[in-house]
Amino acid sequence: MKRFYSILFLFTLICIQHLSAQEPVIFKGKNIVIGNHISILEDPSNSLSLKDIQKSDAFIPSSVPIPNLQLSSSDFWIKFSIKNESDLNKIILALEYPMLSVCEFYSMRDGKVQSMSYDDPFSKRKYKHQNFIFDVDLPKGETASYFIRVKSSEQMVLPLILGPPKEMAEKMLTNDLVWGIFIGLILVMVIYNLFIYLSVKDSSYLYYVAYSLLIGLTQITLGGFTYRFVLFDHPSWNHLGIILFPGLAGITGNLFMMNFLQTKDNTPKLHKAIYVPFLIYSTAIILRILGYDQASYRAIDIAAITTVLLTFTVTISLSRRGYRPAILFLIAFSMFFTGLLLFVLRNLGIVPYNDFSNYTKEFGIALDVVLLAFALADKINTFKREKERSQEETLKALKENERIIREQNVILEQKVNERTLELSETNTELNQTLIDLKEAEGQLVEAEKMASLGQLTAGIAHEINNPINFVTSNVTPLNRDVDILIDFISEMEKIGLSDLPVEEKKRKIEEQKEEFDYDYLKIEIAQLLKGIYEGASRTSEIVKGLRVFSRLDEDDLKKADMNGGLDSTLIIVNNLLSNKIKLEKVYSAIPMIDCYPGKLNQVFLNIISNAIYAINKKFGDNPGGILKISTSSNEKSVFVKIEDNGIGMDEATKKKIFEPFFTTKDVGEGTGLGMSIAFNTIRRHQGEIQVNSTPGLGTEFILELPIVLEITEDI
């Protein structure tokens, strides 16, 4: 029974093998595509040997002329038989897909195995061609079986063609000729448009040149010509180029579209979406460099699909608006897409495999490159037409302007005479107005001087009033004491002239001293005289300070001490300080400087008065105000710093503080000329005035005055 089942299993196996076997290829002396006469087996383990394959019954018959094995890391074994019914003993088998990494051919004839491998570098190939070409030695009337093992990191399409050597050579020559025309066309377009770019400097041409060059390199790399003519002994570099060139072509193509169609302005949202293919193309290149071959190939596919969808979306959207460059770009890209689509349909067996379908992709790319060049030329021509139209309109406008000018000249001549008379009268009025303005300016300056004089007078009156009051208050008791002293002297005279004895006279004198309180009278008179002297001395110091401040007797350039000038100014404003504002003086030993002392004292007075005003605004009648005055020097200049902790100034006020008539005081409290005069005075002394202020914290004025002054104009 066991033997019966074994025989039954064997019989079933033989039947299955018979049913699954492909009919042999009948060769009659003409080229023939044998894709639908082969069987295919996938080896995911990549470990099956020829002996294992010969025993395997897992081959699947192909039903299409050109098998498409998709993307896989597996080994694929192809099995087929050939029956020679021609008069030829030697036949050529070509596998027209140059991107295989492994291609081994095995001939099974007369029980012998003959093999031919394409793992070696290109220079060691028997046939120096990018496609894989094998010799099939098969006498007339005989049939033989063959195996081919293939492997690739890219998607595998297997166009297997069987034919006589002569016809195959002619076919290869035709193929090379077509490719030569394609490469020549690409080079011509690249060089021609590169020269145009050098002439017009339009960046669109530069993107076009880069795109055309890279799309050309992509096709010749995929067609095997880069490996055949350039990288023949560097398969690893060619392997990288299969992804590198398409990736760069995709990036530059998108850049060209963005620049040519001005997508940033015309379709802002889609413009941002175009950066997505950039990322995917870059990822594909990086993956290939890192050795992730299949992932890089799949990334290129995804990027290409994304680019196609975005390109059609952008160009159709802009074309519907009537944007001419988008229409031309859409036509060119449609040609490219049509050629690519026909090529894919050929690989899927939908479109027949013939001389036309073999080159639809290259033909579509060539049309795309040429039509894009026409689109660029049309863009330049459009610019040229617009420029000519603009020039025509400009010329018309110039002629119209010329006519208007001629007409206006007559009118203008009449109006010029009328306006000349009017201008003459206006000029007279302006001169009078200028005189009035100068008089007004002089009056305003005098008003500021009078305001300063008023402040000066008030300060002097207050300062002199105190010591004078002290003197006058001592005069009355001094008169009384003098009268008493005169009466005492009269009594002494009477006692001295009397005939009384000496002892009696002495007693009388002592009695009079006690009566008139003579000892106290001497002390009181001495104190009253001392008070009068102090009041007179204080008055003298005030007058001296006033003289230093005003320098009425000094109209020439003099050497002056700034410390003394500041002290004299403080005497004038002492009544404003009262007891509420704390005065801090930090004087350094500074050299005397060349200056007009009275003018600088006026500057000090204006700044100190403003500081006191700012302190009073902040503190009112409360204590806490601080006025600090310090001096210092270096080799060339003397520095005077006046600080307060008043209300301070904002930036807007600081910028206007030295402008004439600008004031932050209430109406009637200032003319707005004080700081303007101070600024001009410091500048005329060849000095600098700096203001630092913070609102709410206070203000700092820093005056820098040169020690040696050379002044040619009167200040």
matplotlib code that plots the C-alpha trace (Angstrom):
import matplotlib.pyplot as plt

x = [0.0, 2.8, 4.4, 1.1, 0.8, 4.4, 3.6, 0.5, 2.4, 5.0, 2.4, 0.6, 3.9, 4.7, 1.2, 1.7, 5.1, 3.6, 0.7, 2.9, 5.6, 5.8, 5.8, 9.3, 10.2, 10.0, 12.8, 12.4, 15.2, 13.5, 13.6, 11.1, 10.1, 9.9, 8.5, 5.3, 7.3, 9.2, 8.5, 9.7, 10.7, 11.4, 14.1, 13.5, 16.4, 18.9, 20.4, 19.1, 21.6, 21.2, 20.7, 18.0, 16.3, 16.3, 14.4, 11.9, 8.4, 7.6, 8.1, 5.2, 4.5, 4.6, 1.6, 3.0, 5.6, 7.7, 7.6, 7.6, 9.1, 8.5, 10.8, 12.3, 15.5, 15.0, 16.8, 14.7, 15.2, 13.9, 13.4, 12.6, 13.3, 14.2, 13.6, 15.6, 13.7, 15.9, 19.0, 21.2, 23.3, 24.1, 21.4, 21.7, 19.6, 19.4, 18.0, 17.4, 17.5, 20.9, 20.2, 20.6, 23.2, 23.3, 22.7, 23.8, 22.9, 22.9, 22.5, 21.3, 22.1, 23.2, 23.2, 25.9, 25.8, 27.3, 27.2, 27.9, 28.0, 27.8, 29.0, 32.4, 33.3, 32.1, 35.5, 35.6, 32.3, 32.4, 29.9, 30.7, 27.1, 24.9, 22.4, 23.0, 23.8, 24.3, 25.3, 22.8, 24.5, 21.7, 21.8, 18.8, 16.0, 17.2, 15.6, 17.4, 16.5, 18.0, 18.1, 18.8, 19.3, 18.7, 18.8, 18.5, 18.0, 15.6, 12.4, 13.1, 11.6, 12.7, 12.5, 14.0, 14.6, 15.8, 17.2, 19.9, 23.3, 22.9, 19.4, 20.3, 23.4, 21.3, 18.8, 21.5, 22.9, 19.5, 19.1, 22.5, 21.6, 18.3, 20.1, 22.8, 20.2, 18.5, 21.8, 22.8, 19.4, 19.8, 23.4, 22.3, 19.4, 21.7, 24.5, 22.1, 20.1, 23.2, 24.4, 21.0, 21.3, 24.7, 23.0, 19.7, 20.7, 17.3, 17.5, 14.8, 17.3, 19.8, 17.2, 16.2, 19.8, 20.3, 17.0, 17.7, 21.2, 20.1, 17.1, 19.4, 21.9, 19.0, 17.9, 21.4, 22.1, 18.9, 19.7, 23.1, 25.2, 26.8, 28.1, 29.1, 31.1, 32.0, 31.8, 32.6, 34.9, 33.0, 29.7, 29.2, 29.3, 26.8, 24.6, 24.6, 23.9, 20.7, 19.1, 21.3, 20.6, 16.8, 16.7, 18.6, 16.6, 13.4, 14.7, 15.9, 12.7, 10.6, 12.9, 12.5, 8.7, 8.6, 10.8, 9.2, 5.6, 6.3, 4.4, 5.3, 3.2, 0.7, -0.2, 1.2, -0.4, 0.7, 4.2, 4.7, 3.5, 6.2, 8.9, 7.5, 9.0, 12.3, 12.4, 11.5, 14.1, 16.8, 15.8, 16.0, 19.6, 20.6, 19.1, 21.0, 24.3, 23.6, 23.0, 19.2, 18.8, 15.2, 14.0, 15.7, 14.1, 10.7, 11.3, 12.1, 8.8, 6.8, 8.6, 7.9, 4.2, 4.0, 5.8, 3.4, 0.3, 1.6, 2.8, -0.6, -2.4, -0.3, -0.2, -3.9, -4.8, -2.8, -3.9, -7.5, -6.6, -5.2, -1.6, 0.3, 3.6, 1.5, -0.3, 3.0, 4.5, 1.4, 1.7, 5.4, 4.9, 1.9, 4.3, 6.7, 4.0, 2.5, 5.8, 6.4, 2.9, 3.3, 6.6, 5.0, 2.1, 4.6, 6.3, 2.9, 2.1, -0.8, 1.1, 2.9, 6.7, 8.0, 10.4, 8.0, 7.0, 10.7, 11.5, 8.3, 10.0, 13.0, 10.7, 8.5, 11.5, 13.0, 9.6, 9.4, 12.9, 12.2, 8.8, 10.1, 12.8, 10.0, 8.1, 11.2, 11.6, 8.0, 8.5, 11.4, 9.3, 6.4, 8.8, 10.1, 6.6, 5.6, 8.8, 8.1, 4.5, 5.7, 8.2, 5.4, 3.2, 6.1, 6.8, 3.2, 3.2, 6.4, 4.8, 1.7, 3.9, 5.8, 2.5, 1.3, 4.6, 4.5, 1.0, 1.9, 5.0, 2.8, 0.6, 3.6, 5.3, 2.3, 2.0, 5.7, 5.4, 2.4, 4.1, 7.3, 5.4, 3.6, 6.9, 8.5, 5.7, 5.9, 9.6, 9.2, 6.7, 9.0, 11.9, 9.7, 8.5, 12.1, 12.9, 9.9, 10.9, 14.4, 13.0, 10.7, 13.6, 15.6, 12.6, 12.2, 15.9, 15.6, 12.5, 14.6, 17.3, 14.7, 13.3, 16.8, 17.3, 14.0, 15.2, 18.6, 16.9, 14.7, 17.6, 19.7, 16.8, 16.3, 20.0, 20.7, 17.5, 18.5, 21.8, 20.3, 17.4, 20.0, 21.8, 18.6, 17.3, 20.6, 20.6, 17.6, 19.0, 22.4, 20.9, 19.3, 22.6, 24.5, 21.9, 22.3, 26.1, 25.9, 23.8, 26.3, 29.2, 27.4, 26.9, 30.6, 31.5, 29.4, 30.9, 34.4, 33.9, 32.4, 34.4, 33.6, 36.4, 38.0, 36.6, 33.1, 33.6, 34.6, 31.5, 29.3, 30.8, 30.2, 26.6, 26.1, 27.6, 25.2, 22.3, 23.2, 24.2, 27.5, 29.1, 26.1, 25.9, 29.5, 28.7, 25.5, 27.1, 29.9, 27.4, 25.3, 28.3, 29.5, 26.0, 26.1, 29.6, 28.6, 25.5, 27.7, 30.3, 27.5, 26.2, 29.7, 30.1, 26.8, 27.8, 31.1, 29.4, 27.0, 30.0, 31.6, 28.4, 27.7, 31.3, 30.0, 33.6, 34.8, 33.8, 36.9, 38.0, 39.5, 40.8, 38.1, 37.5, 34.4, 34.2, 33.9, 31.4, 29.2, 29.4, 28.4, 25.5, 24.4, 24.4, 21.9, 19.6, 20.1, 16.6, 15.1, 16.9, 15.4, 15.8, 13.8, 16.5, 19.8, 22.8, 25.8, 29.0, 31.8, 34.4, 37.8, 40.9, 40.3, 42.4, 41.1, 39.7, 39.5, 35.9, 33.4, 32.6, 29.3, 28.0, 28.8, 27.3, 24.1, 24.3, 24.7, 21.9, 19.5, 20.3, 20.3, 17.0, 15.4, 16.8, 15.2, 11.9, 11.9, 12.6, 9.8, 7.5, 8.2, 8.5, 6.5, 6.8, 8.1, 11.9, 13.8, 15.1, 18.8, 20.8, 24.3, 27.0, 30.4, 33.5, 36.4, 38.9, 41.4, 44.3, 42.1, 38.7, 36.9, 33.6, 30.7, 28.0, 24.6, 22.3, 18.8, 16.3, 13.3, 10.6, 13.0, 12.3, 11.1, 12.8, 10.5, 11.2, 15.0, 15.0, 13.3, 14.9, 17.3, 14.8, 13.9, 10.5, 10.1, 9.2, 7.5, 6.7, 3.2, 2.2, 3.9, 6.7, 9.2, 9.9, 11.5, 14.7, 16.9, 18.2, 18.5, 20.7, 22.7, 23.2, 24.5, 26.7, 28.4, 28.8, 30.4, 32.8, 33.7, 32.2, 29.6, 26.4, 25.0, 21.7, 20.8, 17.4, 14.9, 11.3, 10.5, 14.2, 15.9, 18.1, 21.8, 23.5, 27.2, 29.0, 32.4, 34.5, 37.9, 40.7, 42.2, 39.7, 40.3, 37.3, 37.3, 33.6, 32.2, 29.9]
y = [0.0, 2.3, 1.7, 2.5, 5.8, 6.6, 5.8, 8.0, 10.9, 10.7, 10.6, 13.6, 15.5, 14.7, 15.9, 19.1, 19.8, 19.1, 21.4, 24.2, 23.9, 26.7, 25.9, 26.3, 29.4, 28.6, 30.6, 31.0, 33.5, 36.8, 38.9, 37.7, 38.9, 35.8, 37.2, 35.2, 31.9, 31.9, 30.7, 32.7, 31.5, 33.8, 32.8, 35.0, 33.1, 34.0, 30.6, 28.2, 26.8, 25.7, 22.1, 23.2, 25.2, 22.3, 20.1, 22.8, 22.8, 26.3, 28.1, 30.3, 30.8, 34.4, 35.6, 39.0, 39.8, 41.9, 40.6, 43.2, 41.7, 44.9, 45.9, 42.9, 41.8, 38.2, 36.3, 35.5, 32.5, 32.5, 29.2, 28.8, 26.5, 27.4, 25.3, 26.4, 26.1, 28.5, 27.9, 29.7, 27.8, 30.9, 33.0, 36.1, 36.6, 40.2, 41.3, 45.0, 46.1, 47.5, 48.1, 44.5, 43.9, 40.1, 38.4, 34.8, 32.7, 28.9, 26.7, 23.1, 21.3, 17.6, 17.3, 19.9, 23.2, 26.2, 29.5, 33.2, 35.8, 39.6, 40.1, 41.3, 45.0, 46.3, 46.2, 42.4, 41.9, 40.0, 42.4, 46.0, 47.0, 48.3, 45.5, 41.9, 39.8, 36.1, 33.6, 30.8, 28.0, 25.8, 23.8, 23.7, 21.5, 21.1, 22.2, 23.3, 24.6, 27.7, 29.4, 33.0, 34.3, 38.0, 40.4, 44.2, 46.8, 48.6, 47.4, 44.8, 44.9, 42.0, 42.6, 39.3, 39.4, 36.5, 37.2, 36.5, 38.3, 40.6, 41.9, 42.2, 44.2, 46.4, 46.8, 47.8, 50.2, 51.8, 52.0, 53.7, 56.1, 57.1, 57.6, 59.6, 61.9, 62.2, 63.0, 65.5, 67.3, 67.6, 69.0, 71.4, 72.7, 73.0, 74.8, 77.1, 78.1, 78.5, 81.2, 82.8, 82.9, 84.6, 87.2, 87.9, 86.9, 85.5, 82.9, 80.8, 79.8, 78.7, 76.4, 75.2, 74.3, 72.4, 70.6, 69.6, 68.5, 66.4, 64.8, 63.9, 62.3, 60.5, 58.9, 57.9, 56.5, 54.5, 53.5, 52.2, 54.6, 56.3, 52.9, 52.0, 55.1, 56.8, 54.6, 51.2, 50.0, 51.7, 49.9, 51.3, 54.9, 53.9, 52.3, 55.6, 57.6, 55.6, 57.5, 60.6, 62.0, 61.5, 63.0, 66.1, 66.3, 66.3, 69.0, 71.3, 70.6, 71.8, 74.8, 75.7, 75.4, 77.6, 80.3, 80.1, 80.2, 82.6, 80.2, 82.2, 85.1, 83.3, 80.3, 80.8, 77.7, 75.3, 77.0, 75.8, 72.3, 72.0, 71.8, 68.3, 66.6, 68.4, 66.6, 63.2, 63.5, 64.5, 61.6, 59.1, 60.3, 60.0, 56.5, 55.4, 56.8, 54.9, 51.7, 51.4, 50.7, 49.5, 52.3, 54.9, 53.5, 53.6, 57.2, 58.2, 56.7, 58.6, 61.8, 61.4, 60.8, 63.8, 66.0, 64.9, 65.6, 69.0, 70.0, 69.2, 71.0, 74.1, 74.4, 73.6, 76.1, 78.9, 77.9, 78.4, 82.0, 82.5, 82.6, 82.0, 80.6, 78.0, 76.9, 76.3, 74.6, 72.3, 71.3, 70.5, 68.5, 66.7, 65.5, 64.2, 62.5, 61.0, 59.5, 58.1, 56.7, 54.9, 53.5, 52.1, 50.7, 48.9, 47.4, 46.2, 44.6, 46.9, 48.7, 46.3, 46.1, 47.8, 50.4, 53.2, 52.1, 51.5, 55.2, 56.9, 58.0, 59.5, 61.1, 62.6, 64.0, 65.5, 67.2, 68.4, 70.0, 71.5, 72.9, 74.3, 76.1, 77.5, 78.5, 80.4, 82.1, 83.0, 84.5, 86.6, 87.6, 88.6, 90.8, 92.2, 92.9, 94.5, 96.6, 97.7, 98.5, 100.4, 102.3, 103.1, 104.4, 106.4, 107.9, 108.9, 110.4, 112.3, 113.7, 114.6, 116.3, 118.1, 119.5, 120.5, 122.1, 124.2, 125.3, 126.0, 128.0, 130.8, 130.8, 130.5, 133.5, 135.6, 134.3, 134.7, 138.4, 138.6, 136.5, 138.5, 141.6, 139.7, 138.1, 141.5, 142.9, 139.7, 140.0, 143.5, 142.2, 139.2, 141.6, 143.6, 140.4, 139.3, 142.6, 142.2, 138.7, 139.8, 142.5, 139.9, 137.6, 140.3, 141.2, 137.5, 137.3, 140.5, 138.9, 135.9, 138.3, 140.2, 136.9, 136.0, 139.6, 139.3, 136.0, 137.6, 140.7, 138.5, 136.4, 139.5, 141.2, 138.1, 137.6, 141.3, 141.7, 139.3, 141.0, 144.5, 143.6, 142.3, 145.7, 147.8, 145.7, 146.5, 150.2, 151.1, 149.4, 150.8, 154.4, 153.7, 152.5, 155.4, 157.9, 156.1, 156.3, 160.0, 160.6, 158.5, 160.6, 163.8, 162.6, 161.7, 165.2, 166.7, 164.5, 165.2, 169.0, 169.0, 170.0, 166.8, 164.8, 162.1, 159.4, 160.9, 161.2, 157.6, 156.6, 158.7, 157.3, 153.7, 154.6, 156.0, 152.9, 150.7, 153.1, 153.0, 149.3, 150.3, 146.8, 145.3, 148.4, 147.8, 144.2, 145.0, 147.8, 145.4, 142.7, 145.2, 146.5, 143.0, 142.2, 145.3, 144.3, 140.8, 142.1, 144.6, 141.8, 139.5, 142.3, 142.9, 139.2, 139.1, 142.2, 140.5, 137.3, 139.3, 141.0, 137.6, 136.3, 139.2, 140.1, 143.4, 144.7, 141.8, 141.9, 140.1, 136.5, 135.7, 132.9, 132.0, 129.5, 127.5, 126.6, 130.3, 130.8, 128.0, 129.4, 132.9, 131.4, 129.5, 132.8, 134.1, 131.1, 130.5, 131.9, 129.2, 126.4, 127.3, 124.4, 121.9, 121.1, 119.5, 121.0, 118.8, 120.3, 118.0, 120.4, 119.2, 121.2, 122.2, 124.6, 128.0, 128.0, 130.5, 131.8, 134.6, 134.1, 136.0, 134.0, 130.7, 131.9, 132.5, 128.9, 127.7, 129.8, 128.4, 124.8, 125.1, 127.0, 124.3, 121.6, 123.4, 123.8, 120.0, 119.1, 121.4, 119.8, 116.4, 117.1, 120.3, 121.5, 118.2, 117.6, 115.1, 117.1, 116.9, 119.2, 117.9, 120.0, 118.5, 119.4, 117.5, 117.8, 116.0, 117.2, 119.1, 119.8, 120.8, 119.0, 120.5, 118.0, 119.3, 116.6, 116.6, 114.0, 115.8, 114.7, 113.9, 113.9, 111.4, 110.9, 113.2, 116.1, 115.4, 115.7, 119.1, 120.6, 122.8, 124.0, 127.7, 128.4, 124.9, 124.7, 122.3, 125.0, 126.5, 129.6, 132.7, 130.7, 130.5, 131.8, 128.5, 130.3, 129.6, 126.2, 127.3, 130.2, 127.8, 125.3, 128.0, 129.5, 126.1, 125.4, 128.8, 127.9, 124.9, 122.6, 119.9, 119.6, 116.1, 115.3, 112.1, 111.8, 109.2, 110.1, 110.1, 109.7, 113.0, 114.7, 115.1, 117.8, 117.3, 120.3, 119.8, 123.0, 123.2, 124.6, 126.5, 128.3, 129.8, 132.0, 134.4, 135.6, 137.5, 135.5]
z = [0.0, 0.8, -2.5, -4.2, -2.5, -3.6, -7.2, -7.0, -5.5, -8.3, -11.0, -9.5, -9.4, -13.0, -14.0, -12.1, -13.6, -17.0, -16.5, -15.1, -17.8, -20.4, -24.1, -25.6, -27.6, -31.3, -32.9, -36.7, -37.4, -36.3, -33.2, -30.6, -27.1, -24.9, -21.7, -22.0, -22.6, -19.3, -15.7, -12.7, -9.2, -6.2, -3.7, -0.6, 1.2, -1.6, -1.0, -3.7, -6.1, -9.7, -8.6, -6.2, -8.9, -11.3, -8.8, -7.9, -9.0, -7.7, -11.0, -12.0, -15.7, -17.0, -18.9, -20.1, -22.7, -20.2, -16.6, -13.8, -10.6, -8.5, -5.7, -3.8, -2.1, -3.3, -6.0, -9.0, -11.2, -14.8, -16.7, -20.4, -23.3, -26.9, -30.0, -33.0, -36.3, -38.2, -40.2, -37.6, -35.1, -33.0, -31.4, -29.2, -26.0, -24.7, -21.3, -21.8, -18.2, -17.2, -13.5, -12.4, -9.7, -10.5, -13.8, -14.3, -17.4, -17.5, -20.6, -20.0, -23.3, -23.7, -19.9, -19.6, -17.8, -19.4, -17.5, -18.1, -15.3, -15.3, -11.7, -13.0, -13.9, -17.2, -18.8, -18.5, -20.3, -23.6, -25.1, -24.2, -23.9, -21.1, -21.5, -20.6, -23.8, -23.9, -26.6, -27.3, -29.3, -30.5, -33.7, -36.0, -34.9, -31.3, -28.1, -24.9, -21.4, -19.9, -16.5, -15.5, -12.0, -11.5, -8.5, -8.1, -5.4, -7.8, -9.3, -12.0, -15.5, -17.7, -21.4, -22.8, -26.6, -28.7, -32.2, -34.7, -34.2, -37.1, -36.3, -32.6, -33.5, -35.8, -33.0, -30.5, -33.0, -33.5, -29.7, -29.3, -32.2, -30.5, -27.2, -28.9, -30.4, -27.0, -25.3, -28.0, -27.8, -24.0, -24.4, -27.0, -24.9, -21.8, -23.6, -25.6, -22.6, -20.5, -23.0, -22.8, -19.0, -19.3, -21.5, -19.7, -16.2, -15.6, -12.8, -14.4, -17.1, -14.5, -12.9, -16.3, -17.2, -14.0, -14.4, -18.0, -17.3, -14.3, -16.0, -18.9, -16.5, -14.8, -18.1, -19.4, -15.9, -15.9, -19.5, -18.5, -20.5, -17.5, -16.4, -20.0, -20.8, -17.5, -14.5, -16.2, -13.4, -10.5, -10.1, -6.6, -7.9, -10.7, -8.0, -6.1, -9.3, -9.9, -6.9, -6.8, -10.2, -10.1, -6.6, -7.7, -10.9, -8.9, -6.6, -9.4, -11.4, -8.5, -8.0, -11.7, -11.4, -8.3, -10.0, -13.4, -12.2, -9.3, -7.0, -3.9, -5.1, -7.3, -5.1, -1.6, -0.1, -2.8, -2.8, 0.7, -0.2, -2.9, -0.2, 0.7, -2.3, -1.5, 1.8, 0.3, -2.5, 0.0, 2.2, -0.7, -1.5, 2.2, 2.4, -0.7, 0.7, 4.0, 2.2, 2.5, -1.2, -1.4, 1.0, -1.1, -4.3, -2.7, -1.4, -5.0, -6.2, -3.4, -4.2, -7.9, -7.4, -5.0, -7.6, -10.4, -8.3, -7.1, -10.6, -12.2, -9.3, -9.5, -13.3, -13.7, -11.0, -12.6, -16.1, -15.2, -14.3, -17.7, -16.6, -19.8, -18.4, -16.4, -19.6, -21.4, -18.4, -18.2, -21.9, -21.5, -18.3, -19.9, -22.7, -20.1, -18.1, -21.2, -22.3, -18.8, -18.7, -22.0, -20.8, -17.7, -19.7, -21.9, -18.9, -17.7, -21.1, -21.8, -24.6, -27.1, -26.9, -30.1, -31.4, -30.5, -27.0, -26.2, -26.4, -25.2, -21.9, -23.7, -26.3, -23.6, -21.7, -24.9, -25.7, -22.1, -22.2, -25.7, -24.7, -21.5, -23.5, -25.7, -22.5, -21.3, -24.7, -24.6, -21.2, -22.5, -25.6, -23.3, -21.3, -24.6, -25.9, -22.6, -22.7, -26.3, -25.3, -22.4, -24.6, -27.0, -24.2, -22.8, -26.3, -26.7, -23.2, -24.1, -27.2, -25.3, -22.7, -25.3, -26.8, -23.3, -22.5, -25.7, -24.8, -21.2, -22.1, -23.5, -20.5, -18.2, -19.7, -19.0, -15.5, -14.8, -15.4, -13.2, -10.5, -10.7, -9.7, -7.0, -5.7, -5.7, -3.5, -1.4, -1.0, 0.3, 2.8, 3.8, 4.4, 6.7, 8.4, 8.8, 10.5, 12.7, 13.6, 14.5, 16.7, 18.2, 18.8, 20.4, 22.6, 23.6, 24.5, 26.5, 28.1, 29.2, 30.4, 32.4, 33.8, 34.9, 36.2, 38.1, 39.6, 40.3, 42.0, 44.1, 45.3, 46.1, 47.9, 50.0, 50.7, 51.6, 53.5, 56.3, 57.3, 56.9, 59.2, 61.6, 61.5, 61.8, 64.7, 66.6, 65.9, 68.2, 71.3, 70.4, 70.3, 73.7, 75.2, 73.7, 75.3, 78.7, 78.2, 77.5, 80.7, 82.7, 81.2, 82.2, 85.8, 85.9, 84.8, 87.6, 90.2, 88.9, 89.0, 92.5, 95.6, 97.3, 98.8, 96.7, 98.8, 98.4, 94.7, 94.4, 96.4, 94.1, 91.0, 92.2, 93.0, 89.4, 87.9, 89.8, 88.8, 85.1, 85.2, 83.6, 83.3, 81.5, 79.3, 78.0, 77.3, 75.4, 73.3, 72.4, 71.3, 69.3, 67.5, 66.8, 65.3, 63.1, 61.9, 61.0, 59.1, 57.2, 56.4, 55.2, 53.0, 51.6, 50.8, 49.0, 46.9, 46.2, 45.1, 42.9, 41.3, 40.7, 39.2, 36.9, 36.0, 34.8, 34.6, 32.5, 28.8, 27.5, 27.5, 31.0, 33.1, 35.6, 38.4, 37.8, 41.5, 42.4, 39.6, 41.0, 44.6, 43.4, 41.5, 44.6, 46.6, 44.1, 44.3, 48.1, 48.8, 46.5, 48.4, 51.8, 54.3, 52.3, 49.7, 50.7, 48.9, 48.3, 46.9, 45.7, 44.3, 43.0, 42.6, 39.0, 36.8, 35.7, 32.2, 29.3, 29.3, 29.6, 33.3, 33.3, 30.4, 32.1, 35.4, 33.5, 32.3, 35.8, 37.0, 34.4, 35.0, 38.9, 38.7, 36.6, 39.0, 42.0, 40.0, 39.3, 42.9, 44.2, 41.6, 43.1, 46.8, 47.2, 50.8, 52.0, 52.6, 50.6, 47.7, 46.9, 44.7, 44.0, 42.3, 41.5, 39.5, 38.0, 35.2, 33.0, 30.8, 28.3, 29.9, 33.1, 33.9, 35.9, 36.9, 38.3, 39.6, 41.1, 42.3, 40.9, 38.5, 35.6, 31.9, 29.3, 25.9, 24.1, 26.5, 26.4, 22.6, 22.7, 25.8, 23.9, 21.3, 21.6, 23.2, 24.5, 28.2, 30.6, 33.0, 33.4, 31.4, 32.9, 34.7, 31.8, 28.3, 27.0, 26.0, 29.1, 28.0, 24.4, 25.5, 27.8, 24.9, 22.5, 25.2, 25.9, 22.2, 21.6, 24.4, 22.3, 25.0, 25.2, 27.3, 28.0, 29.6, 31.4, 32.9, 34.2, 34.7, 38.5, 39.5, 38.5, 35.9, 35.4, 33.4, 32.5, 31.1, 29.4, 29.0, 27.4, 29.5, 26.6, 24.4, 21.0, 20.1, 17.1, 17.4, 20.3, 22.5]

ax = plt.figure().add_subplot(projection="3d")
ax.plot(x, y, z, "-o")
ax.set_aspect("equal")
plt.show()
